[in-house]
Amino acid sequence: MSQRHIGIVVGSLRRESFNRRLAQAITGLAPEGWSFEFLEIGTLPPYNQDDDAAPAEAVRHFKERIAASSAILFVTAEYNRSMPGVLKNAIDHASRPYGKSAWAGKPAGVVGISIGAIGTALAQQHLRTVLAYLDMPTLGQPEVYLQARDGFFDASGVIADAGTQRFVQSWVDAFAAWVERHAAR
């Protein structure tokens, strides 16, 4: 595998977010030579098209970090059967102004975990629709919809169940191959 720098966007601001924990666990399953950067979205102001000509420093920094990434991993919660508003806000900021999207062409992966039985299936579906519009080639299979239960992560943050860890590892392997196929060289 090539050296790759992967930007991670966690669609939850909660300090003890299951999705942040999942993202951290995924970094431990990645190929050798891969590096990761959490692209924080909590400091981004609400998107306002009036600010496109002079975006806030947090927005400029966010777009620069996306540009520096080989690919983007979205790890999202599900709120009210869709993606969280803070995630959509971040996506909108980095896609604007029209014609200057930081997302265009970046390979993407989407995973998520929630306490609900269907994981984050609907949030991921909505997110995938947006990513398609943004011209982000997004890994379609396998899909990862995880349900958070007591003991899902061990004390060190690793996925505790061996079968679930193998499943997530298979997703990481598929994502790595996807990135190799689609990332700019």
PyMOL commands that set and color helices and strands:
alter all, ss='L'
color gray80, all
select helices_A, chain A and resi 18-27+49-51+57-67+85-95+121-133+162-182
alter helices_A, ss='H'
color red, helices_A
select strands_A, chain A and resi 4-10+34-38+71-75+108-114+145-147
alter strands_A, ss='S'
color yellow, strands_A
deselect
rebuild
show_as cartoon
